[in-house]
C-alpha cells in the first residue's frame, strides 16, 4: 500500500512539474553562430509566462558559463552584464530576449557554433511562490535572426569582449 501511495505522489508531482513548465511559452529561439576562436555568443527568443515568473538561470553543455544578460547604453557607452536575481516575466506579457537588450549570454564556448546546427539550452524559472521549473530546448544556430523576427533587423551585438581578451590598463 505504501508503494502505491509513493508512486501516486511521484506521478502527481511529475504532472504538476510538467504543467508548471508548460506555463512558460518560448517562441522564435535561436543562437548566433560563431567563428573559429570566438569565445562568446548570444541566444535570443521571446518568453511569455501564463502566470508571473522570473527567468533565473540558463545552462548549456556548449559553454563554460551561461547567464541572463542585459545590454544598456550609459552616456554613449555600451554596458553589458548579468541580470542579478533573474529577469521578470509579467503574467501574459511577451518579453523579448534580443540584441540590444535582454539576452542569454554563453561564454567560454567549447567549440565553434555553426549555422544549421543546434544547441541544447535549459532555462530555469521561478514562480511567485518560489517553485523552480526547467524548460529544455534545442535551439537552432543561425548567422542572423530567422525571417520575421523584429530583432533580426537590428545590428548584430558584438560579444567579442567576453573572451580571453586582456584587460586594458587605464592611461
Helices and strands as residue ranges (DSSP letters): H 2-21, E 24-32, E 40-49, E 53-59, E 63-74, E 77-82, E 87-89, E 94-97, E 102-109, E 118-127, E 132-142, G 150-153, G 160-162
